[in-house]
């Protein structure tokens, strides 16, 4: 007979004297989902298994290993893990592409949809409102989701460079063309964009830490 992970997690929960409702709240799923897992009607994902092992004070070996093989469950874990990884990669890509899309549209708008009289208004709207706000909120999203781990802080410099290029690719370049000269980039814009991004990322990461702490507090003892 194939090993049944459902009976393992059910027995561990009963020994810990924890209700299905408590576990469901901890894992962010419904009580019916917990019931389905325990009755082998569906499989829990690997993250849920890890959380249950911590909640029940049992090892992963106890939950995942038995005398019989669990080939079907291992196949399920591999498939679900791949789905989670794919979703995370997709969300990372969407976040960065959303920023680049807004950046590119604004650059195109400067060169194709404005006249000289609207340059100041464009400056106020784009360089001092739209791009900083976009940089801030995209950085918050990266921080909340802890995308790329410690490497995420390198993106603050990336956003700073993009902020500098936005100014150089619009007003500085227009000035270069108008007066037939070559102006150097305003390197201070990098610092400005980096500070905006770092502030948003720090706020997002603090929310991430608070959320993790709240999940630990909600864990039944």
C-alpha positions as CSV (number, residue, x, y, z in Angstrom):
1,X,0.0,0.0,0.0
2,X,1.3,3.5,-0.9
3,X,2.4,5.6,2.0
4,X,-0.2,8.1,3.2
5,X,1.1,11.5,4.2
6,X,-2.5,12.5,5.2
7,X,-2.4,10.2,8.2
8,X,1.0,11.5,9.3
9,X,-0.1,15.1,9.4
10,X,-3.4,14.2,11.0
11,X,-1.8,12.2,13.8
12,X,0.8,14.9,14.3
13,X,-1.9,17.5,14.7
14,X,-3.9,15.4,17.1
15,X,-0.9,14.7,19.2
16,X,-0.3,18.5,19.4
17,X,-3.9,19.1,20.3
18,X,-4.4,21.7,17.5
19,X,-7.7,22.1,15.6
20,X,-7.9,22.1,11.8
21,X,-9.2,25.7,12.1
22,X,-6.0,26.8,13.9
23,X,-3.8,25.1,11.2
24,X,-5.9,26.6,8.4
25,X,-5.4,30.1,9.8
26,X,-1.7,29.6,10.2
27,X,-1.3,28.4,6.6
28,X,-3.7,30.8,5.1
29,X,-6.0,28.1,3.7
30,X,-9.5,26.9,4.4
31,X,-10.4,24.3,7.0
32,X,-11.7,22.1,4.2
33,X,-8.3,22.1,2.6
34,X,-6.7,20.8,5.8
35,X,-9.4,18.1,5.9
36,X,-8.7,17.1,2.3
37,X,-5.0,16.8,3.0
38,X,-5.6,14.7,6.1
39,X,-8.0,12.4,4.3
40,X,-5.7,12.1,1.3
41,X,-8.1,13.8,-1.1
42,X,-5.4,16.2,-2.1
43,X,-1.7,16.8,-1.4
44,X,-0.2,19.8,0.6
45,X,2.5,21.8,-1.1
46,X,6.0,21.6,0.2
47,X,5.8,25.1,1.9
48,X,2.7,23.9,3.9
49,X,4.4,20.7,4.8
50,X,7.4,22.7,6.2
51,X,5.1,25.0,8.2
52,X,3.2,22.0,9.6
53,X,6.4,20.3,10.7
54,X,7.3,23.5,12.6
55,X,3.8,23.8,14.0
56,X,3.5,20.2,15.1
57,X,7.2,20.0,16.3
58,X,7.9,17.1,14.2
59,X,10.7,16.6,11.6
60,X,10.2,16.7,7.8
61,X,11.6,13.1,7.7
62,X,8.7,12.0,9.9
63,X,6.1,13.6,7.6
64,X,7.7,12.7,4.3
65,X,9.2,9.3,4.9
66,X,7.7,6.0,5.6
67,X,8.2,2.3,5.1
68,X,6.6,2.5,1.6
69,X,7.7,4.7,-1.2
70,X,5.8,7.9,-1.9
71,X,6.5,8.2,-5.6
72,X,3.2,9.9,-6.4
73,X,3.7,12.5,-3.7
74,X,7.3,13.2,-4.7
75,X,6.1,13.7,-8.2
76,X,3.5,16.1,-6.9
77,X,6.0,18.0,-4.8
78,X,8.4,18.4,-7.8
79,X,5.6,19.6,-10.0
80,X,4.2,22.1,-7.4
81,X,7.7,23.4,-6.6
82,X,8.3,24.0,-10.3
83,X,5.0,25.9,-10.5
84,X,5.9,28.0,-7.5
85,X,9.3,28.8,-8.9
86,X,7.8,29.7,-12.3
87,X,5.2,32.0,-10.6
88,X,8.0,33.8,-8.7
89,X,10.0,34.3,-11.8
90,X,7.0,35.6,-13.6
91,X,6.2,38.0,-10.9
92,X,9.8,39.3,-10.8
93,X,9.7,39.7,-14.6
94,X,6.3,41.6,-14.5
95,X,7.6,43.9,-11.8
96,X,10.7,45.0,-13.7
97,X,9.0,45.1,-17.1
98,X,6.3,47.3,-15.7
99,X,8.9,49.8,-14.6
100,X,10.7,49.6,-17.9
101,X,7.5,50.1,-19.8
102,X,6.6,53.2,-17.9
103,X,10.1,54.5,-18.3
104,X,10.1,53.8,-22.1
105,X,6.6,55.3,-22.7
106,X,7.7,58.5,-20.9
107,X,10.8,58.8,-23.0
108,X,8.9,58.3,-26.2
109,X,6.3,60.9,-25.1
110,X,9.0,63.4,-24.6
111,X,10.3,63.1,-28.2
112,X,7.1,62.6,-30.1
113,X,4.2,64.2,-28.2
114,X,5.5,67.4,-26.7
115,X,6.5,70.8,-28.0
116,X,8.9,73.3,-26.5
117,X,6.3,75.1,-24.5
118,X,5.4,72.0,-22.7
119,X,8.9,71.0,-21.6
120,X,8.7,72.5,-18.1
121,X,5.3,70.8,-17.5
122,X,6.8,67.5,-18.7
123,X,9.7,67.9,-16.4
124,X,7.5,68.5,-13.4
125,X,5.2,65.6,-14.2
126,X,7.7,63.0,-15.4
127,X,11.1,63.6,-13.7
128,X,9.7,64.9,-10.4
129,X,6.4,63.0,-10.0
130,X,5.8,60.0,-12.3
131,X,9.2,58.4,-12.4
132,X,10.0,58.9,-8.7
133,X,6.6,57.5,-7.7
134,X,7.0,54.5,-10.0
135,X,10.5,53.9,-8.7
136,X,9.3,54.0,-5.1
137,X,6.3,51.7,-5.5
138,X,8.2,49.1,-7.7
139,X,10.9,49.1,-5.0
140,X,8.2,48.6,-2.3
141,X,6.9,45.6,-4.2
142,X,10.4,44.1,-4.5
143,X,10.9,44.6,-0.8
144,X,7.6,43.1,0.4
145,X,8.1,40.0,-1.7
146,X,11.9,39.9,-0.9
147,X,12.6,39.3,-4.6
148,X,16.2,38.2,-5.2
149,X,17.1,38.1,-1.5
150,X,20.1,40.2,-0.5
151,X,20.8,40.9,-4.2
152,X,17.6,43.1,-4.3
153,X,19.6,46.0,-2.9
154,X,21.6,46.1,-6.1
155,X,18.5,47.2,-7.9
156,X,18.5,50.5,-6.0
157,X,21.6,51.4,-8.0
158,X,19.9,50.2,-11.2
159,X,16.9,52.5,-10.5
160,X,19.3,55.3,-9.8
161,X,21.1,54.8,-13.2
162,X,17.7,54.7,-15.0
163,X,16.7,57.9,-13.3
164,X,19.8,59.6,-14.5
165,X,19.4,58.2,-18.0
166,X,15.8,59.5,-18.1
167,X,17.0,63.1,-17.5
168,X,19.9,62.7,-19.9
169,X,17.9,61.0,-22.6
170,X,15.3,63.9,-22.6
171,X,16.4,67.4,-21.6
172,X,20.1,66.9,-21.8
173,X,19.9,65.3,-25.1
174,X,17.6,67.9,-26.5
175,X,20.0,70.6,-25.3
176,X,22.9,68.7,-27.0
177,X,21.0,68.7,-30.3
178,X,19.8,72.3,-30.0
179,X,23.3,73.8,-29.3
180,X,25.4,71.1,-31.1
181,X,27.4,70.3,-28.0
182,X,27.8,67.4,-25.6
183,X,26.7,67.8,-22.0
184,X,27.9,65.3,-19.4
185,X,25.2,63.4,-17.5
186,X,24.1,64.7,-14.2
187,X,25.6,62.0,-12.0
188,X,23.8,63.4,-9.0
189,X,20.6,62.0,-10.5
190,X,21.9,58.5,-9.8
191,X,22.1,59.3,-6.1
192,X,18.6,60.7,-6.1
193,X,17.1,57.7,-7.8
194,X,19.0,55.3,-5.6
195,X,17.7,57.0,-2.4
196,X,14.1,56.9,-3.7
197,X,14.5,53.2,-4.5
198,X,16.3,52.3,-1.3
199,X,13.6,54.1,0.8
200,X,10.8,52.1,-1.0
201,X,12.6,48.9,-0.8
202,X,13.4,49.3,2.9
203,X,9.7,50.1,3.7
204,X,8.6,47.0,1.7
205,X,11.2,44.8,3.4
206,X,10.0,46.0,6.8
207,X,6.5,45.0,5.9
208,X,7.9,41.6,4.8
209,X,9.6,41.1,8.2
210,X,6.4,42.2,10.1
211,X,4.4,39.7,8.1
212,X,6.8,36.9,8.9
213,X,6.8,37.8,12.6
214,X,2.9,37.9,12.6
215,X,2.9,34.4,11.1
216,X,5.1,33.1,13.9
217,X,2.9,34.7,16.5
218,X,-0.1,33.1,15.0
219,X,1.5,29.6,15.2
220,X,-0.3,27.5,17.8
221,X,1.8,26.3,20.7
